[in-house]
Amino acid sequence: MTQSMTWSSEASGLLFIEPDSYRRWMAEAKLHLADVTLLEKLRSPEAAVQLAPGKKAVGDIAVVNLSGFITQKPSIMSLLFGGTSTEGLAASIVAAMAEPSVGAVVFNVDSPGGVVFGVPEAAATIRAARGPKPFIAVANPLMASAAYYLASQADEVVSAPSALVGSIGVYVAHADESKALAAAGIDVTEITYGKRKAEETSFHPLTDEARAGIQARVDYYGHLFEADVAKGRRVPVGAVRAKYGEGAVFTADAAKAAGLVDRIATLDEVLAGLAHPQARKAGPRSYREDLAARAALAGVPWGKP
């Protein structure tokens, strides 16, 4: 029962994630559900420590890594495939921005996304922290869904040439197991208080009312996603919906053409460009001026929201 409940909570949750990556992970994770050692590790205090974002310094540049399955708390997915805590990530970026010895912050991203919970709050915290020093997010090589949600709050978003960027949307899967249960001769009796309490279980097909309820939650988080990306990128919400793919994933050149990223460069090239303090200040076409120009074209004010 414990194993089933652990799997169910992971499989049925609302997700900011690139669906193909998630399906591959789910298939692999099924092979480990009977691993008692893994389930015990999931409950251990050490599990949360594994979600702390990796950090390093390159000169006076703080590099904060976002990788794997994004979540607030440990899950089977984050233990199997690596993961990052939204709370830990936001705290790391705020600390780097406040540290006097740090001259610039680079957000090194390689993640297909994760659960919705904690992402809007972390995005707001990251967005509020930007301004004192250059803050650049790099897709290296995957910046999808929740990962893009968070990275879009940086001053500038950069894509490595081979990267994939986007997947702005919300994903939920409901498995109807009723036919399989019937074929196996298994009858499930659900006893509830509240007529809609068990409407989304896998023991029966979704009713129209249940499906509408799920769709309403998906739409709610989808609108949050678009609104926060618009705030981070300093563009109208309508531009996010019209130009950013509605769930599509873009190659580097397509992402730049659509406006999801500002330029194409490797992580090493970004670090090299920030290596000298004078390169971060006024120049003929500094990245801050590029952002200001883009904001003006979009008809929105430039500056810290």
Buried (B, 14 or more C-beta within 10 A) or exposed (E): EEBEEBBEEBBBBBBBBBBEBBEEBBEEBEEBBEBEEBBEBBEEEEBBEBBBBEBEEBEBBBBBBBBBBBBBBBBBBBBBBBBBBBBBBBBBBBBBBEBEEBBBBBBBBBBBBBBBBBBBEBBBBBBBBBEEBBBBBBBBBBBBBBBBBBBBBBBBBBBBEEBBBBBBBBBBEBEEBBEEBEEEEEEEEEEEEEEEEBBBBBBBEBEEEBBEBBEEEBEEBBEBBBEBBBBBBBBEBEBBBEEBBBBBBBBBEBBBEBBBBBBBBBBEBBBEBBBEEEBBEEEEEBBBEEBBEBBEEBEBEBEEE
